[in-house]
Each structure stands twice: as C-alpha cells, then as structure tokens.
Amino acid sequence: MRRLRSKRRRHTRTPTPSIALTFWEGIPQALRILILAFRWGTVLVINISRSPLRISFFGGGTDYPTYFHHNPGAVLGTSIDKYIYTIALPMADFAENRYRITYRIVEGVDRVEDIKHNVIRATLLEMGYGKPLNIAIISDLPGNSGLGSSSSFTVGFIALMEYLQGRSITKFDLFKRAVHTERDLLRENVGIQDQIHAAFGGLNLYQFHKDELTIRPAQMATECRNALDRSLCLVYTGIQRHASATLQEQLKNTEEKKIQKDLTHLVQLCHDGLALLEGRNPEAMLSDLGKLVSEGWETKRRLSTSVTLPQIDAAYDAAMRLGAYGGKLCGAGGGGFLLFMAPDHVQSKMIETFGHKSFVKISLEDAGASIISR
C-alpha cells in the first residue's frame, strides 16, 4: 500500500522494537479517513496502539486465580485480526480542557482524577502523567461480546502511554501491567487470558499455576494453519452482555469445588486440542478439533446456569445443522459472539441463515499489541 507523503518534517521517536509497525499497515479505511481529517489541520504526529481481540478454543474459567492458585490452569486460543485502536493526538492550544477522551461518550476534563473512563484514569494516575492528552478509541467489533475487548484496550493503552513517554516495554511486562491495572487498581474480577492474548498475540497454549506462566506456541504445518484460518468465523447473537452475573456464579462454584471435574476437563482439552493442531492432515484436524470444541462447549455450559440462553442455543444448533465442524460461545457467557469452524460452503449457508451483518469472517493474528506511529 502506497504511503502518504508530507512536506513537513517527520517527528522521530525512539522505536519500540517489540511492538512497532509501519504507519499504514493494518489500519481500517474508516480510521484512515479520520486520520486524514486530523492531518488536514495542524496535527504533525499521530500515534496509535492496535491491540487484538481473541478467541479461545478451550480453558476459559481456569484462568482465574480462584482456580490456578490451587490447580494448574490452561488456555488454548489465538488473537484474531479484529482490533481495538487507541489514537493519541496532540491537544490543540485553544482546547477548552487538558484531557479529551472520545469513546462511546466524549469527556473533556482538566484533571486526571475527573476522567470517568476507569482504565485511562487509573493508568494515568499510577504513571503520574500530567501532560495534556487527546485520546480516541475505535473498535472493529462491539464490546461486551466475549472477545476480550476490555482487556485488549487496557493492554493497548498502557503500550501507547509507554511509547508516548519514550519507553519500551516487553510483552510480558505489558501483560503483567494490564492484569495489575484491572485486578489491583480497579478491583475488577477478571481472568488473565484476555491480557495474555492481547499482549503476546498468536496461537498458543498458555499454562499458569500459582505465579508461573508458560507459553507454548502451536507448531502447525502450513497447510493445517491455512485450513484452520479459512474455517474460523463468528456469528453475532445480538446480545451485548456484562458477564458479572455469570462470573459470580461460576467463581462461587469454583471456590466450592462444585465444577472441579469440569474445569479439569477443560484443561485436558487444551492439551488434546494442541495435539490435533500439530497434526499433519488438515481435513482430519478440522473435523476432530471441531468435535473437541463442541465438547468443550458442552462442558462450559455446566460452569454456570447463565452461560447460555435459548436464542444462543438456537443459533448454535442452526449452524451445526448446516454442517459446521464445531462451535462454542465466546467469553464467559450470556451473549456476544458464537465461534464456529466451518468449510467455505457452510459459511455461505451461514451468511444466508444469519445475515451478512451477523456473520464475521476472522483470521489468525500473530503480532499482538503494536504501535503505529507517524
């Protein structure tokens, strides 16, 4: 893609090798239009963090300290080519406020303490950041939909703020900082898989026990990876949910060891799934992995009484009747996106059944959180 040229001298900054990208790589067209609109004025520098959303095949629920502090936990999943973009622009000299935050609402305040966005406020306060800041947040897909968007934003915002201050940060520290922000500063009851996926990227087996984390990339043959990539798609249930009710019951069940057998089974499915991914027969891999994903979904349904709803079950059953290899609901439950593995001709039928607006083709992603700067 051709780069735009400017007669103005480019501002330079010490690069962050682990998370730096060329400016126009991977930016959606709508976001480019927004950037060009800003460049029409006096803006000389634009910095953007791009942090991926994620899907997990197995292991969700074992990534909470309630479980992995006492038992080995694991998640097998991947980041996908749908992102949260956080844009940092210089604040105009004539701006009425020192801080302008644009997301589903627009905030204009003069003190960090008055920022309503919890993650932004907590991050800036801990950093002791006091310079004027103009931030806009754009997402490829709806929030509260089971794809880890909240934690992806946290990872991306921390990466962006470190970059703006001329500091590099490793993917591991980025993950740890995001977990610290959400669990320690904001006291949110979150797991750790979303932050891991957003920071590291790629298709990996993550294993955690007490304070230990190990990352095992899936060692896939090219044909198998391409086949998996072609098969992945999402169907939107139309339900944006807050998973707190589902999680409260699930974590209570975890503490009381009522779902110990199911959680242990989900960990085992992670290892079984990795073995299938690393096979050499693409067709057998898709068929067997799809069945395993559906088996995991049946197990996940037992973690809480509010994991699923009749309309979710109806959509899942419809896709399976069309010929999908397998599927599951993304996230803790209660709404959001259904993930399916399906051949091309079945995906065409799914579009006819669910409609173009509810069907989303996704692909694997390897970069994790990145900084795009000009």
KAQUI-V611532 format. One record per pair of residues at least 12 apart in sequence whose ideal C-beta (glycine too) atoms are under 6 Angstrom apart, sorted by the first residue. I is the first residue (numbers start at 1). J is the second residue. Records with the same first field share a line. If there is no record, write none. Layout:
BEGIN
I=J ; J
END
This chain:
BEGIN
1=24
11=45
14=166
16=163 ; 168 ; 371
19=159 ; 369 ; 370 ; 371
20=371
21=370 ; 372
23=372 ; 374
31=85 ; 138
38=89
43=89
46=374
47=88 ; 373
48=85 ; 87 ; 372
49=86 ; 156 ; 159 ; 160 ; 371
50=83 ; 85 ; 370 ; 372
51=84 ; 152 ; 155 ; 156 ; 198 ; 369
52=79 ; 83 ; 198 ; 365
53=80 ; 82 ; 147 ; 148 ; 149 ; 152
54=77 ; 79 ; 148 ; 197
55=77 ; 80 ; 330 ; 339
56=75 ; 77
57=76 ; 77 ; 273 ; 293
58=76 ; 266 ; 269 ; 270 ; 273 ; 296
59=74 ; 75 ; 76 ; 266 ; 270
61=263 ; 303
62=263 ; 266 ; 267
63=75 ; 191 ; 192 ; 193
64=191
66=251 ; 254 ; 255
67=254 ; 263
68=208 ; 209
69=210
72=209
73=208
74=207 ; 267 ; 270
75=193 ; 206
76=205 ; 270 ; 273 ; 274
78=203 ; 364
79=197 ; 201 ; 365
80=362 ; 365
81=363 ; 365
82=140 ; 141
83=140
84=139 ; 152 ; 153 ; 156
85=138
86=137 ; 156 ; 157 ; 160
87=136
88=135 ; 160
89=134
91=132 ; 134
97=109 ; 110
98=110 ; 132
99=133
100=134
101=117 ; 135
102=136
103=137
112=124 ; 125
118=186
119=154
122=181 ; 185 ; 186
123=181
142=240
144=240 ; 241
145=336 ; 337
146=330 ; 331 ; 336 ; 337
147=330
148=194
151=194 ; 195
152=198
154=178 ; 181 ; 182
155=174 ; 178 ; 195 ; 198 ; 199 ; 369
156=369
158=177 ; 178
159=174 ; 369
163=371
171=199 ; 200
174=199
175=195 ; 196 ; 199
178=195
179=192 ; 195
198=369
199=368 ; 369
200=368
201=365 ; 366 ; 367 ; 368
202=366
203=218 ; 364
204=217
205=270 ; 274
218=277
219=278
220=277
221=280
223=282
224=282 ; 285
227=282 ; 286
229=363 ; 364
231=286 ; 341 ; 342
232=362
233=340 ; 347 ; 361
234=337 ; 339 ; 360 ; 362
235=338 ; 354 ; 358
236=337 ; 358
237=312 ; 335
239=335
241=334 ; 335
243=332 ; 334
245=306
246=304 ; 306 ; 332 ; 333 ; 334
247=332
249=304
250=303 ; 304
259=303
262=299 ; 302
265=299
266=299
269=296
273=292
276=288 ; 289
286=325
287=325
290=325 ; 326 ; 341
291=326
293=326 ; 328
294=326
297=328
306=334
307=333
315=338
316=338
318=353
319=340 ; 350
322=346 ; 349 ; 350
323=346
324=340 ; 342 ; 346
325=341
326=341
327=339 ; 340
END
